Amino acid sequence: MTERDSLHRFLIERTHVRGEWVHLDATWQALRERAEYPEAVSDLLGQALAATALLSATIKFSGSLTLQIKGDGHVPMLVTQAQVGRARSGEAEGHGRRTLRGLAHWQGEPVPGPLESLCGRGHLALTIDPGQGGERYQGIVALEGAGLGDALRDYFDRSEQLPTRLWLAAGEHGVAGLLLQALPGDVPDADAWERTVALAETVTAEELLSLPVEDLLHRLYHEEDVRLFEREPVGFHCSCSRERVVGMLRGLGREEVEDILAEQGRVDVDCEFCGAHYGFDAVDAAAIFSAAGQPPVPRTEH
């Protein structure tokens, strides 16, 4: 039995290769409870969730990393996001503060198959937002390849970032992934990247989902000197809040909000990520658009 909701970093000693391994079960179940996804959509969403956790661990920042797929097929939209909080005193950046959320939209009757048959023509975008005034970055590539791992390989091959490969698996009870990345710089072992990638290509979805990280790394790299770092916990969490919804309503403008109130008697907003419900009546709306800087009145019962 593998570790629950865990992320591990590792290094292949005396090479320029680093790696990440992730396994999510309770986090995955919390996300799946929000919607009854068809199998094909669930598998793609699970792989995206594992990929997002892995990719967020390669970047030293406090903020968010978002993976988004948009297409014209059975899955026109999918988004997963990792939120990394500020490190506590004595912790490495982001340690123990990594949370995930995600959702997918589908239409028709999607069946398991290549990425293009599920999502159609479209693109994959990775967005990094360090928050607090930091510079936001987004990279976009066309959706190509048999699976999400292939699309992400294409993303990194086309970008100026480090050579990166991912192997992803999703099942009913959990999702898992393995990432390898080549660090910059000259190393004596010039074949290390090709060798470690070739070995990782032999991993099966069942092994990713069922083997503990120590067993998996031994199975792949028993002839290498691997340094495995401490487990980092990962969990499901949605960053939605009443305050964020208030900000969204302010962005819509007083006139549009008042039109909704006139038609429906109240404004109801549901978070697609976590299912939280936020309700606003006429008194709440008046408080939202009160004088600038005035805090909203305490919420009424909704």
Summary of the structure (lengths in Angstrom):
residues: 302
radius of gyration: 21.5
end to end distance: 43.4
largest distance: 71.7
contacts: 939
relative contact order: 0.17
helix: 31%
strand: 28%
